[in-house]
Amino acid sequence: MIVIILGISIARGNQIIVGHMVGAQEQTKAYTQVLQSLRRSIGITLTGVCLLSLFRVPIIELLTDSTEIIKYGSALLLFSFLLEPGRNFNVILEKSLQTLR
């Protein structure tokens, strides 16, 4: 959840910055800002997901004692390596495109 919140907050901040740049007719700077924010967001997301993956078993063990739930929950948390960068890509570009309306 923290990883998602970080991605959304970067997207919202980027939306404000890009909106100002587009309003000032600085489309090239706005484009580079979007790409820069996208790189930063994906880097932060991968770092967060990596930390979450490292501590996935102790985190799940705080919630349950069932070995089967721990096994499946750990596998699902590893799957977030694929999902979270894609989600951030989507959120950053969506918020950036909203400034063009």
N, C-alpha and C positions, 0 to 999 in steps of 0.2 A: 504494500500500500504506500509506503514511503517513497518507493521508486516512482510510482505513478504520480504522486503529488509533486515530486521534484520536476518531472517532465512537463506537467501541466503548468507549473509556475514559470518555468523557462519559456514555455510557449506564450503565456500571457504577457510576460515582459517583452518578448520578441515582437508580439503583435503591436504593442504600443510604439516601440522603436521603429518598426517598419512602417506603421501608419504615419508617423511624423516624416519619415523619409519620402514616402510616396506623395504625401501632401506637399512636400517641398520640391517635387518633380525630380527626385534623386533616385530613379529606378535602379541604376547600376549599384549604388551603395546599398539600396534595400535588398537587392538580390544577393550581394555578398554577405550582408548581415544575416539573411535567412540561412545561407549555407554554413556560416560560422556558428550560429546558434544550433543548427542541426548537429554539427560535429561535437560541440560541447555537450549537448543534451544526450547524445548517444554514448559519449565517453562517461558521463556521470551515471547514466543508466547502467551501462555495463559494469562499472565499478560497484554500484549498489547491488546489482544482481549477483556479482561475484561474491560479495560479502554475505549476501543472503544464502547463496549456495554453499559457502564454506561452513556456515553455522545452521544449515537446514535441519539436521537431525536434532541438535539440542533445542532448537526453537520448537519443533514439532513435539519433542518429548515433554516440553512444558505443558502442552495441551492434552496429551494422551499417553497411555502406557501400552496401547495396542501395537504390537510389532507390525501387523499388517497395515494399519493406518500410517505408521511411520514410514514403511517401505513405499507405499503408494504416494504419500505426501511428499517424500523426498524426490521421487521421480517427477512429480508435477512441478516442484520448485526448480528442478533442473531444466524443465521445458521452458521456463521463463527466459532463458538465454535467447531463445528464438522469438518469443512474443514481445518482450519489452522494447527492444530496439525498433521493431516494426511499429509498435504502438506510438512511440515517441516520434518517429518519422511522420506518421499520420497526423498526430496532434500538432506538431510544429508547422507542417505545411498547411494544414487546415486553418489554423489561426492566422498564418501569414496571408493566405488567400482571402480571409475575411476582411482584411484591410483594404482590399481592392473594390469592395462594394460601394 
